[in-house]
Amino acid sequence: MVYGNISGTFNHAAKTEKFLIGKCLNKLETLQSALEILHEEVQPISDPILASPGYRKHLTQALFYKVIQS
């Protein structure tokens, strides 16, 4: 899971990926836990050129959810 423009040190949600290994993505509990881990893992920086940190954090979760639902 790779995300751009979060911060200078973050672009890969490794903790979330590690959690998902061997798990069934169709289970609600798995999805909820993965979203919680992603929420903790993603720490956007404030940058006047980019969207707000809160929006970018929410966007990472929304994109993940969209991929799972596809």
CHARMM internal coordinates of N, CA and C (Angstrom, degrees):
IC EDIT
DIST 1 N 1 CA 1.4379
DIST 1 CA 1 C 1.5215
ANGL 1 N 1 CA 1 C 107.48
DIST 1 C 2 N 1.3126
ANGL 1 CA 1 C 2 N 114.85
DIHE 1 N 1 CA 1 C 2 N 111.19
DIST 2 N 2 CA 1.4511
ANGL 1 C 2 N 2 CA 120.91
DIHE 1 CA 1 C 2 N 2 CA -176.62
DIST 2 CA 2 C 1.5218
ANGL 2 N 2 CA 2 C 109.00
DIHE 1 C 2 N 2 CA 2 C -118.12
DIST 2 C 3 N 1.3170
ANGL 2 CA 2 C 3 N 115.25
DIHE 2 N 2 CA 2 C 3 N 131.75
DIST 3 N 3 CA 1.4630
ANGL 2 C 3 N 3 CA 122.71
DIHE 2 CA 2 C 3 N 3 CA 178.71
DIST 3 CA 3 C 1.5200
ANGL 3 N 3 CA 3 C 108.73
DIHE 2 C 3 N 3 CA 3 C -127.64
DIST 3 C 4 N 1.3096
ANGL 3 CA 3 C 4 N 116.10
DIHE 3 N 3 CA 3 C 4 N 142.32
DIST 4 N 4 CA 1.4571
ANGL 3 C 4 N 4 CA 120.09
DIHE 3 CA 3 C 4 N 4 CA 177.52
DIST 4 CA 4 C 1.5146
ANGL 4 N 4 CA 4 C 111.79
DIHE 3 C 4 N 4 CA 4 C -106.22
DIST 4 C 5 N 1.3253
ANGL 4 CA 4 C 5 N 116.02
DIHE 4 N 4 CA 4 C 5 N 160.63
DIST 5 N 5 CA 1.4627
ANGL 4 C 5 N 5 CA 123.95
DIHE 4 CA 4 C 5 N 5 CA 174.62
DIST 5 CA 5 C 1.5291
ANGL 5 N 5 CA 5 C 114.40
DIHE 4 C 5 N 5 CA 5 C 60.43
DIST 5 C 6 N 1.3193
ANGL 5 CA 5 C 6 N 116.44
DIHE 5 N 5 CA 5 C 6 N 33.91
DIST 6 N 6 CA 1.4637
ANGL 5 C 6 N 6 CA 120.13
DIHE 5 CA 5 C 6 N 6 CA 175.25
DIST 6 CA 6 C 1.5211
ANGL 6 N 6 CA 6 C 109.01
DIHE 5 C 6 N 6 CA 6 C -92.67
DIST 6 C 7 N 1.3130
ANGL 6 CA 6 C 7 N 116.09
DIHE 6 N 6 CA 6 C 7 N -54.19
DIST 7 N 7 CA 1.4628
ANGL 6 C 7 N 7 CA 122.07
DIHE 6 CA 6 C 7 N 7 CA 175.22
DIST 7 CA 7 C 1.5185
ANGL 7 N 7 CA 7 C 107.59
DIHE 6 C 7 N 7 CA 7 C -161.66
DIST 7 C 8 N 1.3074
ANGL 7 CA 7 C 8 N 116.56
DIHE 7 N 7 CA 7 C 8 N 173.32
DIST 8 N 8 CA 1.4541
ANGL 7 C 8 N 8 CA 120.81
DIHE 7 CA 7 C 8 N 8 CA 179.36
DIST 8 CA 8 C 1.5185
ANGL 8 N 8 CA 8 C 113.42
DIHE 7 C 8 N 8 CA 8 C -71.39
DIST 8 C 9 N 1.3299
ANGL 8 CA 8 C 9 N 116.83
DIHE 8 N 8 CA 8 C 9 N -17.33
DIST 9 N 9 CA 1.4597
ANGL 8 C 9 N 9 CA 120.44
DIHE 8 CA 8 C 9 N 9 CA -178.15
DIST 9 CA 9 C 1.5236
ANGL 9 N 9 CA 9 C 113.79
DIHE 8 C 9 N 9 CA 9 C -111.08
DIST 9 C 10 N 1.3150
ANGL 9 CA 9 C 10 N 118.30
DIHE 9 N 9 CA 9 C 10 N -6.59
DIST 10 N 10 CA 1.4658
ANGL 9 C 10 N 10 CA 120.78
DIHE 9 CA 9 C 10 N 10 CA -177.93
DIST 10 CA 10 C 1.5205
ANGL 10 N 10 CA 10 C 110.53
DIHE 9 C 10 N 10 CA 10 C -120.03
DIST 10 C 11 N 1.3137
ANGL 10 CA 10 C 11 N 115.48
DIHE 10 N 10 CA 10 C 11 N 128.96
DIST 11 N 11 CA 1.4607
ANGL 10 C 11 N 11 CA 120.12
DIHE 10 CA 10 C 11 N 11 CA 169.13
DIST 11 CA 11 C 1.5202
ANGL 11 N 11 CA 11 C 111.17
DIHE 10 C 11 N 11 CA 11 C -151.83
DIST 11 C 12 N 1.3275
ANGL 11 CA 11 C 12 N 116.93
DIHE 11 N 11 CA 11 C 12 N -2.97
DIST 12 N 12 CA 1.4575
ANGL 11 C 12 N 12 CA 121.03
DIHE 11 CA 11 C 12 N 12 CA -175.75
DIST 12 CA 12 C 1.5248
ANGL 12 N 12 CA 12 C 109.57
DIHE 11 C 12 N 12 CA 12 C -134.76
DIST 12 C 13 N 1.3276
ANGL 12 CA 12 C 13 N 116.81
DIHE 12 N 12 CA 12 C 13 N 119.29
DIST 13 N 13 CA 1.4674
ANGL 12 C 13 N 13 CA 121.72
DIHE 12 CA 12 C 13 N 13 CA -178.43
DIST 13 CA 13 C 1.5264
ANGL 13 N 13 CA 13 C 109.67
DIHE 12 C 13 N 13 CA 13 C -84.23
DIST 13 C 14 N 1.3136
ANGL 13 CA 13 C 14 N 115.95
DIHE 13 N 13 CA 13 C 14 N 70.61
DIST 14 N 14 CA 1.4646
ANGL 13 C 14 N 14 CA 122.18
DIHE 13 CA 13 C 14 N 14 CA -174.29
DIST 14 CA 14 C 1.5293
ANGL 14 N 14 CA 14 C 112.88
DIHE 13 C 14 N 14 CA 14 C -66.41
DIST 14 C 15 N 1.3171
ANGL 14 CA 14 C 15 N 118.21
DIHE 14 N 14 CA 14 C 15 N -38.82
DIST 15 N 15 CA 1.4686
ANGL 14 C 15 N 15 CA 120.77
DIHE 14 CA 14 C 15 N 15 CA -179.40
DIST 15 CA 15 C 1.5256
ANGL 15 N 15 CA 15 C 110.82
DIHE 14 C 15 N 15 CA 15 C -64.87
DIST 15 C 16 N 1.3154
ANGL 15 CA 15 C 16 N 116.26
DIHE 15 N 15 CA 15 C 16 N -41.07
DIST 16 N 16 CA 1.4632
ANGL 15 C 16 N 16 CA 120.70
DIHE 15 CA 15 C 16 N 16 CA 178.44
DIST 16 CA 16 C 1.5205
ANGL 16 N 16 CA 16 C 110.31
DIHE 15 C 16 N 16 CA 16 C -66.10
DIST 16 C 17 N 1.3221
ANGL 16 CA 16 C 17 N 116.21
DIHE 16 N 16 CA 16 C 17 N -43.70
DIST 17 N 17 CA 1.4671
ANGL 16 C 17 N 17 CA 120.16
DIHE 16 CA 16 C 17 N 17 CA 177.56
DIST 17 CA 17 C 1.5224
ANGL 17 N 17 CA 17 C 111.11
DIHE 16 C 17 N 17 CA 17 C -59.25
DIST 17 C 18 N 1.3179
ANGL 17 CA 17 C 18 N 116.54
DIHE 17 N 17 CA 17 C 18 N -46.04
DIST 18 N 18 CA 1.4587
ANGL 17 C 18 N 18 CA 120.94
DIHE 17 CA 17 C 18 N 18 CA -178.83
DIST 18 CA 18 C 1.5290
ANGL 18 N 18 CA 18 C 110.55
DIHE 17 C 18 N 18 CA 18 C -60.95
DIST 18 C 19 N 1.3215
ANGL 18 CA 18 C 19 N 117.00
DIHE 18 N 18 CA 18 C 19 N -41.22
DIST 19 N 19 CA 1.4631
ANGL 18 C 19 N 19 CA 120.89
DIHE 18 CA 18 C 19 N 19 CA 178.06
DIST 19 CA 19 C 1.5240
ANGL 19 N 19 CA 19 C 111.34
DIHE 18 C 19 N 19 CA 19 C -61.17
DIST 19 C 20 N 1.3203
ANGL 19 CA 19 C 20 N 117.90
DIHE 19 N 19 CA 19 C 20 N -37.98
DIST 20 N 20 CA 1.4610
ANGL 19 C 20 N 20 CA 122.15
DIHE 19 CA 19 C 20 N 20 CA -173.85
DIST 20 CA 20 C 1.5261
ANGL 20 N 20 CA 20 C 114.41
DIHE 19 C 20 N 20 CA 20 C -77.65
DIST 20 C 21 N 1.3150
ANGL 20 CA 20 C 21 N 117.78
DIHE 20 N 20 CA 20 C 21 N -13.89
DIST 21 N 21 CA 1.4676
ANGL 20 C 21 N 21 CA 120.24
DIHE 20 CA 20 C 21 N 21 CA -178.41
DIST 21 CA 21 C 1.5254
ANGL 21 N 21 CA 21 C 109.96
DIHE 20 C 21 N 21 CA 21 C -60.35
DIST 21 C 22 N 1.3259
ANGL 21 CA 21 C 22 N 115.33
DIHE 21 N 21 CA 21 C 22 N 123.65
DIST 22 N 22 CA 1.4559
ANGL 21 C 22 N 22 CA 122.05
DIHE 21 CA 21 C 22 N 22 CA 177.36
DIST 22 CA 22 C 1.5155
ANGL 22 N 22 CA 22 C 115.26
DIHE 21 C 22 N 22 CA 22 C 78.82
DIST 22 C 23 N 1.3258
ANGL 22 CA 22 C 23 N 117.75
DIHE 22 N 22 CA 22 C 23 N 3.19
DIST 23 N 23 CA 1.4649
ANGL 22 C 23 N 23 CA 121.01
DIHE 22 CA 22 C 23 N 23 CA -178.60
DIST 23 CA 23 C 1.5287
ANGL 23 N 23 CA 23 C 110.52
DIHE 22 C 23 N 23 CA 23 C -96.83
DIST 23 C 24 N 1.3127
ANGL 23 CA 23 C 24 N 116.33
DIHE 23 N 23 CA 23 C 24 N 152.89
DIST 24 N 24 CA 1.4634
ANGL 23 C 24 N 24 CA 122.55
DIHE 23 CA 23 C 24 N 24 CA 175.87
DIST 24 CA 24 C 1.5283
ANGL 24 N 24 CA 24 C 108.71
DIHE 23 C 24 N 24 CA 24 C -84.14
DIST 24 C 25 N 1.3156
ANGL 24 CA 24 C 25 N 116.64
DIHE 24 N 24 CA 24 C 25 N 118.59
DIST 25 N 25 CA 1.4631
ANGL 24 C 25 N 25 CA 120.98
DIHE 24 CA 24 C 25 N 25 CA -176.99
DIST 25 CA 25 C 1.5245
ANGL 25 N 25 CA 25 C 112.81
DIHE 24 C 25 N 25 CA 25 C -75.14
DIST 25 C 26 N 1.3287
ANGL 25 CA 25 C 26 N 117.38
DIHE 25 N 25 CA 25 C 26 N -10.48
DIST 26 N 26 CA 1.4664
ANGL 25 C 26 N 26 CA 120.24
DIHE 25 CA 25 C 26 N 26 CA 179.40
DIST 26 CA 26 C 1.5222
ANGL 26 N 26 CA 26 C 113.22
DIHE 25 C 26 N 26 CA 26 C -84.10
DIST 26 C 27 N 1.3131
ANGL 26 CA 26 C 27 N 117.57
DIHE 26 N 26 CA 26 C 27 N -7.78
DIST 27 N 27 CA 1.4641
ANGL 26 C 27 N 27 CA 121.03
DIHE 26 CA 26 C 27 N 27 CA -179.18
DIST 27 CA 27 C 1.5205
ANGL 27 N 27 CA 27 C 109.72
DIHE 26 C 27 N 27 CA 27 C -86.45
DIST 27 C 28 N 1.3263
ANGL 27 CA 27 C 28 N 115.36
DIHE 27 N 27 CA 27 C 28 N 133.22
DIST 28 N 28 CA 1.4584
ANGL 27 C 28 N 28 CA 121.65
DIHE 27 CA 27 C 28 N 28 CA -179.55
DIST 28 CA 28 C 1.5235
ANGL 28 N 28 CA 28 C 111.71
DIHE 27 C 28 N 28 CA 28 C -59.77
DIST 28 C 29 N 1.3256
ANGL 28 CA 28 C 29 N 117.55
DIHE 28 N 28 CA 28 C 29 N -39.99
DIST 29 N 29 CA 1.4618
ANGL 28 C 29 N 29 CA 121.40
DIHE 28 CA 28 C 29 N 29 CA -178.71
DIST 29 CA 29 C 1.5288
ANGL 29 N 29 CA 29 C 111.11
DIHE 28 C 29 N 29 CA 29 C -62.46
DIST 29 C 30 N 1.3335
ANGL 29 CA 29 C 30 N 115.43
DIHE 29 N 29 CA 29 C 30 N -39.79
DIST 30 N 30 CA 1.4652
ANGL 29 C 30 N 30 CA 120.20
DIHE 29 CA 29 C 30 N 30 CA 178.84
DIST 30 CA 30 C 1.5226
ANGL 30 N 30 CA 30 C 110.30
DIHE 29 C 30 N 30 CA 30 C -64.59
DIST 30 C 31 N 1.3193
ANGL 30 CA 30 C 31 N 116.20
DIHE 30 N 30 CA 30 C 31 N -45.97
DIST 31 N 31 CA 1.4623
ANGL 30 C 31 N 31 CA 120.92
DIHE 30 CA 30 C 31 N 31 CA -179.82
DIST 31 CA 31 C 1.5199
ANGL 31 N 31 CA 31 C 111.22
DIHE 30 C 31 N 31 CA 31 C -62.05
DIST 31 C 32 N 1.3171
ANGL 31 CA 31 C 32 N 117.03
DIHE 31 N 31 CA 31 C 32 N -45.78
DIST 32 N 32 CA 1.4619
ANGL 31 C 32 N 32 CA 120.51
DIHE 31 CA 31 C 32 N 32 CA 179.85
DIST 32 CA 32 C 1.5264
ANGL 32 N 32 CA 32 C 111.75
DIHE 31 C 32 N 32 CA 32 C -61.98
DIST 32 C 33 N 1.3096
ANGL 32 CA 32 C 33 N 116.49
DIHE 32 N 32 CA 32 C 33 N -44.19
DIST 33 N 33 CA 1.4592
ANGL 32 C 33 N 33 CA 120.09
DIHE 32 CA 32 C 33 N 33 CA 179.74
DIST 33 CA 33 C 1.5195
ANGL 33 N 33 CA 33 C 111.27
DIHE 32 C 33 N 33 CA 33 C -65.26
DIST 33 C 34 N 1.3229
ANGL 33 CA 33 C 34 N 117.03
DIHE 33 N 33 CA 33 C 34 N -41.82
DIST 34 N 34 CA 1.4580
ANGL 33 C 34 N 34 CA 120.83
DIHE 33 CA 33 C 34 N 34 CA 179.15
DIST 34 CA 34 C 1.5296
ANGL 34 N 34 CA 34 C 110.81
DIHE 33 C 34 N 34 CA 34 C -63.11
DIST 34 C 35 N 1.3171
ANGL 34 CA 34 C 35 N 117.01
DIHE 34 N 34 CA 34 C 35 N -40.62
DIST 35 N 35 CA 1.4692
ANGL 34 C 35 N 35 CA 120.53
DIHE 34 CA 34 C 35 N 35 CA 178.30
DIST 35 CA 35 C 1.5255
ANGL 35 N 35 CA 35 C 111.11
DIHE 34 C 35 N 35 CA 35 C -65.36
DIST 35 C 36 N 1.3219
ANGL 35 CA 35 C 36 N 117.60
DIHE 35 N 35 CA 35 C 36 N -37.11
DIST 36 N 36 CA 1.4644
ANGL 35 C 36 N 36 CA 120.97
DIHE 35 CA 35 C 36 N 36 CA 177.13
DIST 36 CA 36 C 1.5295
ANGL 36 N 36 CA 36 C 111.04
DIHE 35 C 36 N 36 CA 36 C -65.33
DIST 36 C 37 N 1.3232
ANGL 36 CA 36 C 37 N 116.40
DIHE 36 N 36 CA 36 C 37 N -44.12
DIST 37 N 37 CA 1.4690
ANGL 36 C 37 N 37 CA 120.40
DIHE 36 CA 36 C 37 N 37 CA 178.98
DIST 37 CA 37 C 1.5208
ANGL 37 N 37 CA 37 C 109.78
DIHE 36 C 37 N 37 CA 37 C -63.70
DIST 37 C 38 N 1.3331
ANGL 37 CA 37 C 38 N 116.57
DIHE 37 N 37 CA 37 C 38 N -44.32
DIST 38 N 38 CA 1.4645
ANGL 37 C 38 N 38 CA 120.56
DIHE 37 CA 37 C 38 N 38 CA 178.88
DIST 38 CA 38 C 1.5219
ANGL 38 N 38 CA 38 C 110.79
DIHE 37 C 38 N 38 CA 38 C -61.26
DIST 38 C 39 N 1.3267
ANGL 38 CA 38 C 39 N 116.68
DIHE 38 N 38 CA 38 C 39 N -40.56
DIST 39 N 39 CA 1.4680
ANGL 38 C 39 N 39 CA 121.12
DIHE 38 CA 38 C 39 N 39 CA 178.87
DIST 39 CA 39 C 1.5279
ANGL 39 N 39 CA 39 C 111.08
DIHE 38 C 39 N 39 CA 39 C -59.97
DIST 39 C 40 N 1.3172
ANGL 39 CA 39 C 40 N 116.66
DIHE 39 N 39 CA 39 C 40 N -42.12
DIST 40 N 40 CA 1.4724
ANGL 39 C 40 N 40 CA 120.92
DIHE 39 CA 39 C 40 N 40 CA 179.06
DIST 40 CA 40 C 1.5278
ANGL 40 N 40 CA 40 C 111.72
DIHE 39 C 40 N 40 CA 40 C -72.13
DIST 40 C 41 N 1.3252
ANGL 40 CA 40 C 41 N 115.49
DIHE 40 N 40 CA 40 C 41 N -35.41
DIST 41 N 41 CA 1.4624
ANGL 40 C 41 N 41 CA 120.50
DIHE 40 CA 40 C 41 N 41 CA -174.42
DIST 41 CA 41 C 1.5288
ANGL 41 N 41 CA 41 C 113.09
DIHE 40 C 41 N 41 CA 41 C -74.64
DIST 41 C 42 N 1.3081
ANGL 41 CA 41 C 42 N 117.08
DIHE 41 N 41 CA 41 C 42 N -35.91
DIST 42 N 42 CA 1.4697
ANGL 41 C 42 N 42 CA 121.48
DIHE 41 CA 41 C 42 N 42 CA -176.43
DIST 42 CA 42 C 1.5281
ANGL 42 N 42 CA 42 C 109.33
DIHE 41 C 42 N 42 CA 42 C -84.69
DIST 42 C 43 N 1.3114
ANGL 42 CA 42 C 43 N 116.01
DIHE 42 N 42 CA 42 C 43 N 117.03
DIST 43 N 43 CA 1.4633
ANGL 42 C 43 N 43 CA 122.24
DIHE 42 CA 42 C 43 N 43 CA 178.64
DIST 43 CA 43 C 1.5304
ANGL 43 N 43 CA 43 C 108.88
DIHE 42 C 43 N 43 CA 43 C -127.70
DIST 43 C 44 N 1.3347
ANGL 43 CA 43 C 44 N 117.32
DIHE 43 N 43 CA 43 C 44 N 84.85
DIST 44 N 44 CA 1.4626
ANGL 43 C 44 N 44 CA 120.16
DIHE 43 CA 43 C 44 N 44 CA -177.89
DIST 44 CA 44 C 1.5274
ANGL 44 N 44 CA 44 C 111.96
DIHE 43 C 44 N 44 CA 44 C -65.81
DIST 44 C 45 N 1.3126
ANGL 44 CA 44 C 45 N 114.60
DIHE 44 N 44 CA 44 C 45 N 148.12
DIST 45 N 45 CA 1.4638
ANGL 44 C 45 N 45 CA 120.09
DIHE 44 CA 44 C 45 N 45 CA 175.22
DIST 45 CA 45 C 1.5214
ANGL 45 N 45 CA 45 C 108.98
DIHE 44 C 45 N 45 CA 45 C -91.70
DIST 45 C 46 N 1.2952
ANGL 45 CA 45 C 46 N 115.94
DIHE 45 N 45 CA 45 C 46 N 157.60
DIST 46 N 46 CA 1.4543
ANGL 45 C 46 N 46 CA 121.13
DIHE 45 CA 45 C 46 N 46 CA 175.49
DIST 46 CA 46 C 1.5242
ANGL 46 N 46 CA 46 C 108.38
DIHE 45 C 46 N 46 CA 46 C -82.16
DIST 46 C 47 N 1.3249
ANGL 46 CA 46 C 47 N 115.51
DIHE 46 N 46 CA 46 C 47 N 127.68
DIST 47 N 47 CA 1.4636
ANGL 46 C 47 N 47 CA 121.78
DIHE 46 CA 46 C 47 N 47 CA -179.59
DIST 47 CA 47 C 1.5242
ANGL 47 N 47 CA 47 C 107.21
DIHE 46 C 47 N 47 CA 47 C -144.68
DIST 47 C 48 N 1.3254
ANGL 47 CA 47 C 48 N 118.08
DIHE 47 N 47 CA 47 C 48 N 121.72
DIST 48 N 48 CA 1.4619
ANGL 47 C 48 N 48 CA 120.19
DIHE 47 CA 47 C 48 N 48 CA -176.32
DIST 48 CA 48 C 1.5331
ANGL 48 N 48 CA 48 C 113.54
DIHE 47 C 48 N 48 CA 48 C -63.19
DIST 48 C 49 N 1.3067
ANGL 48 CA 48 C 49 N 117.60
DIHE 48 N 48 CA 48 C 49 N -19.01
DIST 49 N 49 CA 1.4673
ANGL 48 C 49 N 49 CA 120.35
DIHE 48 CA 48 C 49 N 49 CA -179.64
DIST 49 CA 49 C 1.5260
ANGL 49 N 49 CA 49 C 111.11
DIHE 48 C 49 N 49 CA 49 C -84.80
DIST 49 C 50 N 1.3315
ANGL 49 CA 49 C 50 N 117.41
DIHE 49 N 49 CA 49 C 50 N -29.72
DIST 50 N 50 CA 1.4590
ANGL 49 C 50 N 50 CA 121.96
DIHE 49 CA 49 C 50 N 50 CA -177.24
DIST 50 CA 50 C 1.5242
ANGL 50 N 50 CA 50 C 111.01
DIHE 49 C 50 N 50 CA 50 C -92.87
DIST 50 C 51 N 1.3319
ANGL 50 CA 50 C 51 N 115.63
DIHE 50 N 50 CA 50 C 51 N 169.28
DIST 51 N 51 CA 1.4630
ANGL 50 C 51 N 51 CA 121.00
DIHE 50 CA 50 C 51 N 51 CA 174.20
DIST 51 CA 51 C 1.5313
ANGL 51 N 51 CA 51 C 108.73
DIHE 50 C 51 N 51 CA 51 C -63.57
DIST 51 C 52 N 1.3139
ANGL 51 CA 51 C 52 N 116.38
DIHE 51 N 51 CA 51 C 52 N 165.08
DIST 52 N 52 CA 1.4641
ANGL 51 C 52 N 52 CA 120.58
DIHE 51 CA 51 C 52 N 52 CA -176.96
DIST 52 CA 52 C 1.5313
ANGL 52 N 52 CA 52 C 110.71
DIHE 51 C 52 N 52 CA 52 C -59.85
DIST 52 C 53 N 1.3310
ANGL 52 CA 52 C 53 N 117.19
DIHE 52 N 52 CA 52 C 53 N 151.86
DIST 53 N 53 CA 1.4626
ANGL 52 C 53 N 53 CA 120.08
DIHE 52 CA 52 C 53 N 53 CA 178.69
DIST 53 CA 53 C 1.5358
ANGL 53 N 53 CA 53 C 112.77
DIHE 52 C 53 N 53 CA 53 C -57.19
DIST 53 C 54 N 1.3082
ANGL 53 CA 53 C 54 N 116.96
DIHE 53 N 53 CA 53 C 54 N -40.43
DIST 54 N 54 CA 1.4650
ANGL 53 C 54 N 54 CA 120.44
DIHE 53 CA 53 C 54 N 54 CA 179.29
DIST 54 CA 54 C 1.5097
ANGL 54 N 54 CA 54 C 112.57
DIHE 53 C 54 N 54 CA 54 C -61.98
DIST 54 C 55 N 1.3151
ANGL 54 CA 54 C 55 N 116.14
DIHE 54 N 54 CA 54 C 55 N -42.19
DIST 55 N 55 CA 1.4636
ANGL 54 C 55 N 55 CA 120.53
DIHE 54 CA 54 C 55 N 55 CA 178.94
DIST 55 CA 55 C 1.5217
ANGL 55 N 55 CA 55 C 110.30
DIHE 54 C 55 N 55 CA 55 C -64.44
DIST 55 C 56 N 1.3262
ANGL 55 CA 55 C 56 N 117.37
DIHE 55 N 55 CA 55 C 56 N -44.69
DIST 56 N 56 CA 1.4651
ANGL 55 C 56 N 56 CA 120.41
DIHE 55 CA 55 C 56 N 56 CA -178.71
DIST 56 CA 56 C 1.5249
ANGL 56 N 56 CA 56 C 111.26
DIHE 55 C 56 N 56 CA 56 C -66.00
DIST 56 C 57 N 1.3205
ANGL 56 CA 56 C 57 N 117.39
DIHE 56 N 56 CA 56 C 57 N -35.89
DIST 57 N 57 CA 1.4624
ANGL 56 C 57 N 57 CA 120.85
DIHE 56 CA 56 C 57 N 57 CA 176.82
DIST 57 CA 57 C 1.5256
ANGL 57 N 57 CA 57 C 110.00
DIHE 56 C 57 N 57 CA 57 C -64.70
DIST 57 C 58 N 1.3182
ANGL 57 CA 57 C 58 N 116.26
DIHE 57 N 57 CA 57 C 58 N -45.70
DIST 58 N 58 CA 1.4621
ANGL 57 C 58 N 58 CA 121.00
DIHE 57 CA 57 C 58 N 58 CA 177.68
DIST 58 CA 58 C 1.5281
ANGL 58 N 58 CA 58 C 110.88
DIHE 57 C 58 N 58 CA 58 C -62.51
DIST 58 C 59 N 1.3157
ANGL 58 CA 58 C 59 N 116.92
DIHE 58 N 58 CA 58 C 59 N -39.22
DIST 59 N 59 CA 1.4551
ANGL 58 C 59 N 59 CA 121.47
DIHE 58 CA 58 C 59 N 59 CA -178.93
DIST 59 CA 59 C 1.5292
ANGL 59 N 59 CA 59 C 111.38
DIHE 58 C 59 N 59 CA 59 C -62.61
DIST 59 C 60 N 1.3216
ANGL 59 CA 59 C 60 N 118.04
DIHE 59 N 59 CA 59 C 60 N -38.95
DIST 60 N 60 CA 1.4685
ANGL 59 C 60 N 60 CA 119.75
DIHE 59 CA 59 C 60 N 60 CA 178.48
DIST 60 CA 60 C 1.5285
ANGL 60 N 60 CA 60 C 110.59
DIHE 59 C 60 N 60 CA 60 C -61.02
DIST 60 C 61 N 1.3161
ANGL 60 CA 60 C 61 N 116.27
DIHE 60 N 60 CA 60 C 61 N -40.36
DIST 61 N 61 CA 1.4632
ANGL 60 C 61 N 61 CA 119.78
DIHE 60 CA 60 C 61 N 61 CA 179.43
DIST 61 CA 61 C 1.5270
ANGL 61 N 61 CA 61 C 111.10
DIHE 60 C 61 N 61 CA 61 C -70.50
DIST 61 C 62 N 1.3200
ANGL 61 CA 61 C 62 N 117.02
DIHE 61 N 61 CA 61 C 62 N -41.04
DIST 62 N 62 CA 1.4607
ANGL 61 C 62 N 62 CA 120.89
DIHE 61 CA 61 C 62 N 62 CA 179.06
DIST 62 CA 62 C 1.5242
ANGL 62 N 62 CA 62 C 111.64
DIHE 61 C 62 N 62 CA 62 C -62.93
DIST 62 C 63 N 1.3240
ANGL 62 CA 62 C 63 N 117.01
DIHE 62 N 62 CA 62 C 63 N -41.59
DIST 63 N 63 CA 1.4597
ANGL 62 C 63 N 63 CA 120.44
DIHE 62 CA 62 C 63 N 63 CA 178.56
DIST 63 CA 63 C 1.5284
ANGL 63 N 63 CA 63 C 111.16
DIHE 62 C 63 N 63 CA 63 C -65.62
DIST 63 C 64 N 1.3179
ANGL 63 CA 63 C 64 N 116.69
DIHE 63 N 63 CA 63 C 64 N -41.90
DIST 64 N 64 CA 1.4574
ANGL 63 C 64 N 64 CA 120.03
DIHE 63 CA 63 C 64 N 64 CA 176.67
DIST 64 CA 64 C 1.5290
ANGL 64 N 64 CA 64 C 110.92
DIHE 63 C 64 N 64 CA 64 C -60.36
DIST 64 C 65 N 1.3089
ANGL 64 CA 64 C 65 N 116.65
DIHE 64 N 64 CA 64 C 65 N -47.08
DIST 65 N 65 CA 1.4724
ANGL 64 C 65 N 65 CA 121.77
DIHE 64 CA 64 C 65 N 65 CA 179.33
DIST 65 CA 65 C 1.5239
ANGL 65 N 65 CA 65 C 110.52
DIHE 64 C 65 N 65 CA 65 C -60.11
DIST 65 C 66 N 1.3122
ANGL 65 CA 65 C 66 N 117.45
DIHE 65 N 65 CA 65 C 66 N -42.66
DIST 66 N 66 CA 1.4612
ANGL 65 C 66 N 66 CA 121.54
DIHE 65 CA 65 C 66 N 66 CA -179.15
DIST 66 CA 66 C 1.5348
ANGL 66 N 66 CA 66 C 110.83
DIHE 65 C 66 N 66 CA 66 C -62.52
DIST 66 C 67 N 1.3100
ANGL 66 CA 66 C 67 N 116.74
DIHE 66 N 66 CA 66 C 67 N -41.65
DIST 67 N 67 CA 1.4736
ANGL 66 C 67 N 67 CA 120.16
DIHE 66 CA 66 C 67 N 67 CA 178.85
DIST 67 CA 67 C 1.5211
ANGL 67 N 67 CA 67 C 110.40
DIHE 66 C 67 N 67 CA 67 C -63.97
DIST 67 C 68 N 1.3198
ANGL 67 CA 67 C 68 N 117.81
DIHE 67 N 67 CA 67 C 68 N -41.90
DIST 68 N 68 CA 1.4665
ANGL 67 C 68 N 68 CA 121.45
DIHE 67 CA 67 C 68 N 68 CA -179.15
DIST 68 CA 68 C 1.5193
ANGL 68 N 68 CA 68 C 110.23
DIHE 67 C 68 N 68 CA 68 C -65.50
DIST 68 C 69 N 1.3233
ANGL 68 CA 68 C 69 N 117.87
DIHE 68 N 68 CA 68 C 69 N -37.11
DIST 69 N 69 CA 1.4595
ANGL 68 C 69 N 69 CA 121.31
DIHE 68 CA 68 C 69 N 69 CA -177.96
DIST 69 CA 69 C 1.5152
ANGL 69 N 69 CA 69 C 113.41
DIHE 68 C 69 N 69 CA 69 C -78.15
DIST 69 C 70 N 1.3146
ANGL 69 CA 69 C 70 N 117.51
DIHE 69 N 69 CA 69 C 70 N -12.68
DIST 70 N 70 CA 1.4788
ANGL 69 C 70 N 70 CA 121.05
DIHE 69 CA 69 C 70 N 70 CA -178.42
DIST 70 CA 70 C 1.4978
ANGL 70 N 70 CA 70 C 111.54
DIHE 69 C 70 N 70 CA 70 C -73.43
END
COOR INIT
IC SEED 1 N 1 CA 1 C
IC BUILD
